[in-house]
Amino acid sequence: MVKCCICGIENSTPDVIYDEDMLYYCDNCYLAENSSAIDNE
């Protein structure tokens, strides 16, 4: 079981996403983190 480092939701699925620092992101937070650089122009 892993916990999202942003929202804290727990996930037991095998296709988890980690960034370079090995922090786990759920799908929503991962997309939000990676799209924020584009949205903030």
N, C-alpha and C positions, 0 to 999 in steps of 0.2 A: 504493500500500500504506500503510495506516495502522496504528498500534499503540495498543492500549488503554492509557490512562494509569493504569489501576489494576493490571491483571494482566499487561500487556505482550504479550498475544496479538496477532498480526498478522492483519489482515482485509483482503481485497481486494474485498469486496462494495460495491456503490454505495450501499446504504441504511445508511450509517453514522450514528451518533448523536453529536451534539456538545452540550455544555452551553453556558452563557452565556460561558464563557471559551474556547470553541472547543477543548476537550479531548475527545478521542475516547474513547468507552466502547463496549466490546462489549456485546451484549444482556444477558448475565448480570450484568455489573458495573453497567450502567445500571439494571437492575431492582433490584439490591441497594442501590445508592446512593439510589434514590428511595423504596424501601420501608423503609429503616432508620429514618427519622423516625417512621414509624408503629409499627414493631416495638419502638422503644425507650421506649414509654410505661410 
